[in-house]
């Protein structure tokens, strides 16, 4: 069995039921974390519609949040979800403003990691940060069935 994540009549992703359930639960977590709707509707009859405008806002907020943190655990927990969202965004034709997101983080740093040895760490350099996320998304895209 599988489920469909669609925009209109176009299928962006057709994962197994288990992968779909896990992704949908993570969507709820990140909607709460960002205090924004994702644009990803509930699954009904094995189909889920994605609202492109709402999803675009969510994608950009997720990337901005990701860019403002340097906490290793937060990043480890969010990287797979973020890469999956980026694949869906690309398939939906959503333009990600990588230069803007790769620049110095907008707003205060959040969830920074502090060590008694090294002090407070900052976010990684912008181009390296963007390249790392893009590489994860590209690798994942090859494994995500439409």
PETAJO-V597267 format. One record per residue. PSI is psi in whole degrees, -180 to 180 (NA if undefined). OMEGA is omega in whole degrees, -180 to 180 (NA if undefined). NEAR is the number of other ideal C-beta (glycine too) atoms within 8 Angstrom. Layout:
psi=PSI omega=OMEGA near=NEAR
psi=PSI omega=OMEGA near=NEAR
//
This chain:
psi=152 omega=177 near=5
psi=170 omega=-179 near=10
psi=162 omega=-173 near=13
psi=131 omega=172 near=10
psi=113 omega=-171 near=13
psi=153 omega=163 near=12
psi=112 omega=-174 near=8
psi=-126 omega=-180 near=5
psi=0 omega=-178 near=3
psi=126 omega=177 near=6
psi=124 omega=178 near=8
psi=-30 omega=-175 near=11
psi=142 omega=180 near=12
psi=73 omega=-177 near=9
psi=169 omega=172 near=12
psi=164 omega=-180 near=8
psi=-42 omega=-178 near=9
psi=-45 omega=178 near=6
psi=-38 omega=179 near=8
psi=-46 omega=179 near=14
psi=-45 omega=-179 near=8
psi=-44 omega=179 near=8
psi=-45 omega=-179 near=11
psi=-36 omega=177 near=12
psi=-37 omega=177 near=8
psi=-35 omega=175 near=9
psi=-47 omega=-180 near=10
psi=-40 omega=179 near=8
psi=-47 omega=-176 near=8
psi=-28 omega=172 near=13
psi=-44 omega=179 near=12
psi=-43 omega=-179 near=7
psi=-43 omega=-177 near=7
psi=-13 omega=-176 near=10
psi=43 omega=180 near=5
psi=147 omega=171 near=8
psi=150 omega=-178 near=6
psi=-22 omega=-173 near=10
psi=1 omega=179 near=13
psi=110 omega=-176 near=9
psi=164 omega=175 near=9
psi=154 omega=178 near=5
psi=127 omega=177 near=9
psi=124 omega=-179 near=7
psi=44 omega=179 near=3
psi=20 omega=177 near=8
psi=142 omega=180 near=9
psi=124 omega=178 near=14
psi=143 omega=177 near=8
psi=128 omega=176 near=14
psi=113 omega=-173 near=8
psi=-41 omega=-178 near=11
psi=-46 omega=179 near=7
psi=-40 omega=179 near=10
psi=-40 omega=179 near=16
psi=-43 omega=178 near=11
psi=-44 omega=179 near=10
psi=-46 omega=-180 near=16
psi=-48 omega=-178 near=13
psi=-36 omega=176 near=11
psi=-39 omega=178 near=10
psi=-44 omega=179 near=12
psi=-39 omega=178 near=12
psi=-43 omega=178 near=12
psi=-45 omega=180 near=11
psi=-40 omega=-178 near=11
psi=-28 omega=-176 near=13
psi=0 omega=-178 near=13
psi=153 omega=174 near=13
psi=11 omega=-177 near=13
psi=119 omega=-174 near=9
psi=-40 omega=-178 near=7
psi=-44 omega=178 near=7
psi=-45 omega=-179 near=9
psi=-42 omega=179 near=11
psi=-40 omega=-179 near=7
psi=-28 omega=-174 near=7
psi=-17 omega=-173 near=10
psi=-45 omega=-179 near=10
psi=-43 omega=178 near=8
psi=-46 omega=-179 near=11
psi=-42 omega=178 near=13
psi=-41 omega=179 near=13
psi=-44 omega=178 near=12
psi=-40 omega=179 near=11
psi=-38 omega=177 near=14
psi=-47 omega=179 near=13
psi=-41 omega=179 near=13
psi=-44 omega=179 near=12
psi=-45 omega=180 near=11
psi=-27 omega=179 near=10
psi=-5 omega=-179 near=11
psi=19 omega=179 near=6
psi=126 omega=179 near=10
psi=126 omega=175 near=4
psi=128 omega=-180 near=11
psi=78 omega=-177 near=7
psi=-42 omega=178 near=8
psi=-41 omega=179 near=6
psi=-46 omega=-179 near=6
psi=-30 omega=-179 near=13
psi=-16 omega=178 near=10
psi=180 omega=177 near=8
psi=138 omega=-176 near=4
psi=138 omega=175 near=9
psi=134 omega=179 near=7
psi=178 omega=-177 near=6
psi=152 omega=174 near=4
psi=146 omega=-179 near=10
psi=153 omega=175 near=8
psi=48 omega=178 near=9
psi=152 omega=179 near=11
psi=129 omega=-179 near=10
psi=132 omega=179 near=7
psi=142 omega=177 near=8
psi=-20 omega=-180 near=3
psi=-50 omega=-173 near=4
psi=-9 omega=-177 near=4
psi=-154 omega=-177 near=6
psi=131 omega=177 near=8
psi=150 omega=177 near=9
psi=170 omega=177 near=7
psi=155 omega=179 near=9
psi=163 omega=179 near=8
psi=142 omega=-171 near=5
psi=-48 omega=-178 near=11
psi=-39 omega=178 near=7
psi=-41 omega=179 near=8
psi=-52 omega=-178 near=12
psi=-44 omega=-179 near=11
psi=-39 omega=179 near=8
psi=-45 omega=179 near=9
psi=-42 omega=-180 near=14
psi=-41 omega=179 near=10
psi=-42 omega=178 near=8
psi=-43 omega=-180 near=13
psi=-41 omega=-180 near=13
psi=-44 omega=179 near=8
psi=-44 omega=-180 near=9
psi=-38 omega=-178 near=12
psi=-36 omega=179 near=10
psi=-21 omega=-177 near=6
psi=-2 omega=-178 near=5
psi=110 omega=-179 near=10
psi=144 omega=175 near=6
psi=NA omega=NA near=7
//
